[in-house]
């Protein structure tokens, strides 16, 4: 449980930065290493757009926090890994982790960022055995000893009684618009019922990632102790669609990017700020 620093804390949750991919986040001017020599890769137009969006979302979270403590949670896949070798900026562990660290350091510029939590993602994107997440956590903990940094496979944050269950893998948002979040609602109900049958209170919030999709649902159970409600979010990525994703999604043309910011005041879940951008990937043209 976090130590109480004020009566208000903001938890920012985002995921799937896939650093190392030419289709994902890359900080402008970052210095990497190539054969022992310094090297600064150029950003693609798509990366310029993604970086600007990421910066805007961080600024919006910090404005929302208004100086109150912030906990930053990266819910898996900080790097692209080396399994999918197409569309890479770089395929090695040191450079990909360096890019991921630089992305996290955009938060650390703000002195009210007090906690950083990392969830392990998919081995195909983390060089196996959650190496990227573990290395990233170790680097940040050493470089920023005043910030509380840790990683886990599956986290359960307790912020003065408000619980946030976060992990990388979970259900999709739905392949058909009229079925959106159906499966996720069943998934959420199962989590809630498992806690209730043990005599425990379900988490206030459940957050999953991995699907590069966005969705939200809530469910309520009536118990002897009263009604309990949990909200679930599937949070999107900061990577545009890859050639592999284009194939497996059967030519999906909409992609979401963004994060959520959760406000906890005096042990109560208050506002949730949704910073989500929907982008249409189709090339539009008119022929006369």
C-alpha positions in Angstrom: 0.0 0.0 0.0 1.3 3.4 -0.9 2.2 5.8 1.9 -0.1 8.7 2.1 1.5 11.8 0.7 -1.6 13.8 0.2 -5.4 13.3 0.1 -5.2 13.1 -3.7 -3.2 10.9 -6.1 -3.3 10.5 -9.8 -2.5 7.1 -11.4 -1.6 7.3 -15.2 -1.8 4.1 -17.1 -0.6 3.4 -20.6 0.9 0.5 -22.5 2.5 -1.0 -25.6 5.1 1.6 -26.4 7.0 -1.0 -28.5 10.2 1.1 -28.5 12.6 -0.1 -31.2 9.8 -0.3 -33.8 9.7 2.3 -36.7 6.0 2.4 -36.1 6.2 3.3 -32.4 7.6 5.9 -30.0 11.0 7.3 -30.6 12.3 10.4 -28.7 13.7 13.0 -31.1 17.5 13.4 -30.8 18.0 10.3 -28.7 21.6 9.0 -28.9 22.0 5.3 -29.3 25.0 3.1 -30.0 25.9 1.4 -33.3 29.1 -0.6 -33.3 30.4 1.3 -30.4 29.7 4.7 -32.0 27.0 7.2 -31.1 24.0 7.2 -33.5 20.8 9.2 -33.6 18.1 7.7 -35.7 15.7 9.9 -37.7 12.0 9.8 -36.9 9.5 8.8 -39.6 6.6 11.2 -40.1 4.4 8.7 -38.2 6.8 8.7 -35.3 6.8 12.5 -35.2 3.0 12.4 -34.9 3.0 9.7 -32.2 5.6 11.5 -30.2 3.6 14.7 -30.3 0.5 12.8 -29.2 2.4 11.2 -26.3 3.8 14.5 -25.2 0.3 16.1 -25.3 -1.1 13.2 -23.2 1.6 13.5 -20.6 1.0 17.3 -20.3 -2.7 16.7 -20.0 -2.1 14.2 -17.1 0.2 16.6 -15.3 -2.3 19.4 -15.7 -5.0 17.1 -14.3 -2.7 16.2 -11.4 -2.1 19.9 -10.7 1.0 19.3 -8.6 -0.4 16.3 -6.6 1.5 13.0 -6.5 1.5 10.9 -9.7 2.0 7.2 -10.1 3.0 6.2 -13.7 2.1 2.6 -14.7 3.4 1.1 -18.0 1.2 -1.9 -18.6 3.6 -4.1 -20.6 5.6 -4.3 -23.9 7.9 -1.3 -23.4 10.0 -2.6 -26.4 9.3 -4.3 -29.7 11.8 -7.2 -29.2 13.5 -9.1 -32.0 11.0 -11.7 -33.0 9.3 -9.5 -35.6 12.4 -8.2 -37.5 10.6 -6.1 -40.0 9.9 -2.4 -39.3 12.6 -2.0 -36.7 14.7 1.0 -35.8 17.0 -1.3 -33.9 16.8 -4.9 -32.9 19.2 -5.1 -29.9 18.3 -5.1 -26.2 20.5 -2.1 -25.1 19.1 0.3 -27.7 15.5 -0.7 -27.3 15.6 -0.4 -23.5 17.4 2.9 -23.9 14.5 4.2 -26.0 12.0 2.9 -23.5 13.8 4.5 -20.7 13.9 7.9 -22.5 10.1 7.6 -23.0 9.6 7.1 -19.2 12.0 9.9 -18.4 9.5 12.3 -20.1 7.4 11.8 -16.9 10.3 12.1 -14.5 10.8 15.7 -15.7 7.9 16.5 -13.4 8.9 16.5 -9.7 5.5 15.2 -8.5 6.0 11.8 -10.2 6.6 9.7 -7.1 6.0 6.1 -8.3 6.7 4.1 -11.4 5.2 0.7 -11.9 6.0 -1.6 -14.8 4.0 -4.7 -15.8 5.8 -7.5 -17.8 4.4 -7.9 -21.3 4.8 -10.5 -24.1 8.0 -12.4 -24.3 8.1 -12.0 -28.1 8.4 -8.2 -27.5 10.6 -8.3 -24.4 13.5 -10.6 -25.5 12.2 -13.5 -23.3 11.8 -13.8 -19.6 10.4 -10.3 -19.4 14.0 -9.0 -19.9 13.1 -5.6 -21.2 10.7 -4.8 -18.3 13.2 -6.1 -15.7 16.1 -4.1 -17.2 14.1 -1.0 -17.5 13.0 -1.2 -13.9 16.5 -1.8 -12.7 17.9 1.2 -14.7 15.2 3.6 -13.5 15.6 2.5 -9.9 19.3 3.1 -9.9 19.2 6.4 -11.8 16.3 7.8 -9.9 16.6 6.6 -6.3 14.1 9.1 -5.0 11.3 7.6 -7.1 9.6 4.4 -6.0 10.2 2.0 -8.9 9.2 -1.7 -9.2 7.9 -4.2 -11.7 5.6 -7.3 -11.6 3.8 -9.7 -13.8 0.4 -8.7 -12.4 -0.1 -5.7 -10.1 -2.7 -4.8 -7.6 -2.3 -1.2 -6.5 -3.9 -0.2 -3.2 -4.3 3.6 -3.1 -5.9 4.2 0.3 -8.5 1.5 -0.3 -9.0 2.1 -4.0 -7.6 -1.0 -5.8 -6.3 -1.1 -9.4 -5.7 -4.5 -10.9 -3.4 -4.2 -13.9 -1.8 -6.8 -16.1 -0.7 -6.9 -19.8 -2.8 -9.7 -21.2 -6.5 -9.7 -21.2 -9.6 -9.9 -23.5 -10.0 -8.0 -26.7 -12.5 -5.1 -27.2 -14.5 -7.1 -29.7 -14.1 -7.8 -33.5 -17.6 -6.4 -34.3 -18.8 -3.0 -33.2 -22.1 -4.4 -32.0 -20.3 -7.0 -29.8 -17.9 -4.4 -28.4 -16.7 -5.3 -24.8 -19.1 -8.4 -24.6 -16.2 -10.8 -23.9 -14.5 -8.2 -21.7 -17.6 -7.9 -19.6 -17.7 -11.7 -19.0 -14.0 -11.5 -18.1 -14.6 -8.7 -15.6 -17.6 -10.5 -14.0 -15.4 -13.6 -13.5 -12.7 -11.5 -11.7 -15.4 -9.9 -9.5 -17.1 -13.2 -8.6 -13.8 -14.8 -7.8 -13.2 -12.1 -5.2 -16.7 -12.1 -3.8 -16.8 -15.8 -3.3 -13.6 -15.4 -1.1 -15.4 -12.8 0.9 -13.2 -10.0 -0.6 -14.1 -6.8 -2.3 -13.5 -6.8 -6.0 -10.9 -4.3 -7.4 -12.2 -0.8 -8.1 -10.6 -0.8 -11.5 -9.2 -3.5 -13.9 -6.8 -2.5 -16.6 -5.6 -4.6 -19.4 -3.6 -4.0 -22.6 -1.9 -6.0 -25.4 -4.7 -5.8 -27.9 -3.8 -2.4 -29.2 -7.5 -1.5 -28.8 -9.6 0.7 -26.6 -12.7 -0.2 -24.6 -14.5 0.3 -21.3 -17.1 -1.6 -19.4 -18.5 -1.7 -15.8 -20.4 -4.3 -13.9 -22.2 -4.3 -10.5 -22.9 -7.1 -8.1 -25.3 -6.9 -5.2 -23.9 -8.6 -2.1 -24.9 -8.8 1.6 -22.5 -5.9 2.2 -24.2 -3.8 -0.5 -23.6 -3.1 -4.2 -20.1 -3.2 -5.5 -19.1 -1.9 -9.0 -15.9 -2.4 -10.9 -14.9 -0.6 -14.1 -12.6 -2.2 -16.7 -10.4 -0.5 -19.3 -8.6 -2.0 -22.3 -6.0 0.6 -23.0 -4.5 1.2 -26.5 -0.9 1.4 -27.7 1.5 4.0 -28.9 2.3 2.0 -32.0 0.5 2.3 -35.3 -0.6 -0.8 -37.1 2.2 -3.2 -38.3 2.1 -5.4 -41.3 1.5 -8.4 -39.0 -1.4 -6.7 -37.2 -2.9 -5.6 -40.6 -3.0 -9.3 -41.5 -4.4 -10.8 -38.3 -7.0 -8.0 -37.9 -8.2 -8.5 -41.5 -7.3 -5.0 -42.6 -8.5 -3.0 -39.6 -8.3 0.7 -40.5 -9.0 2.3 -37.1 -6.3 2.5 -34.5 -6.4 4.0 -31.0 -3.6 5.6 -29.1 -3.7 7.0 -25.6 -3.8 6.5 -21.8 -6.1 7.0 -18.8 -5.5 9.1 -15.7 -7.3 7.9 -12.5 -8.0 10.3 -9.7 -8.1 9.0 -6.1 -9.3 11.5 -3.4 -9.5 10.6 0.3 -9.7 6.9 -0.5 -12.4 7.3 -3.1 -12.2 6.7 -6.8 -13.1 10.0 -8.4 -12.7 11.1 -12.0 -11.1 9.0 -14.8 -9.6 11.2 -17.5 -9.6 9.3 -20.8 -6.9 10.6 -23.2 -7.7 8.6 -26.3 -7.2 9.4 -30.0 -8.8 7.5 -32.8 -7.0 7.6 -36.1 -8.4 6.4 -39.5 -5.6 4.8 -41.5 -7.2 4.7 -44.9 -5.7 6.7 -47.6 -8.4 9.0 -48.9 -8.4 10.3 -52.4 -10.9 11.5 -55.1 -10.6 10.7 -58.7 -12.3 13.0 -61.2 
